[in-house]
């Protein structure tokens, strides 16, 4: 059973709060799904399950639209162990050719991060996936200082993309926002533009929020 789309922010929060404290197995039963034994070959399962239960819009993944398009809210499930995220958080794919006129406010990254519903998920490997518990969801938008840093990171990455300096796009660059390879394996390739302005082939990449930043977001939410 697919949950209807929420029409208001309050309705979305009500749906999310209804999942608090439930196991992934219990939630999967609500929509007649089976939980896989692990996430090795099913990495997107948890996010897709929560999307289904909350009534997120099905959309073209290549479009820079939030999951709850009518509300302008993106959904991010974050695996958490002992109060800390266990991995960086994928934001969106990185176009390796900058669009003319693209600025921070109309970028994919900004649209995905303008308002986010975070849903923490228990990430203890000693606990079977179906028995892991969903934490308390919360809405978040970047503060003025957060946005300043995110924008600075984005502009630095995009300058390198514009110049075709892809070798300099690595995980150590960026205070909050990093770019990392994103593909099924090292053989995955995507179209880009070289330093000489010519079409070239390179690894697909994605924008990710650093674990340290998502940890800060989670800690701030718990102190409210």
ABEGO torsion letter per residue (X at the ends): XBBBBBABAAAAAAAAAAABGBBAAAAAAAAGBBBBABAAAAAAAAAAAAAAAAGBBBBBAABBBBABAAAGBBBBBBBBBGGBBABBBBABBBBABBBBGBBAAABAAAAAAABBBBBBBBABAABBAAABBBBBBBBBBBBAAAAAAAAAAAAAAAAAAAAGBAAABBAABEAABBBBBBBABAABBBBBBBAAGBBBBBBBBBBBBBAAAAAAAAAAAAAX
